[in-house]
Amino acid sequence: MAAVTAVSVWIVCNNVTLNELNQEIADKREELSHQANLEDEYQMRIDSKLTSSMIEDYASERLGMTQLKNAQKKFVSLSDGDIGQVIRDDGTNTALDSLKKIFSGKGN
């Protein structure tokens, strides 16, 4: 009878602890959700106060930056025919890879 009582008390204590931990998790999730909502609200406030023209004015007046002109732009064309080639071995090749290079005539 004492063993049954001890096990019952142990189960009740574990259930109480488990319920307390579940409540803490629920509270923290609610707090996290609240913080995420605050982050969104503050970001909206910042976005509404900082317009593109304000940022451009600050960059030109305070930082001495200027707008990029078309003459300063350089466009690079890439085609499917471009290939890359390793010109230096980084040491990751295995002995089998080295033998393949030797027998294929590509080894240096």
Disulfide bonds with the S-S distance in Angstrom:
none
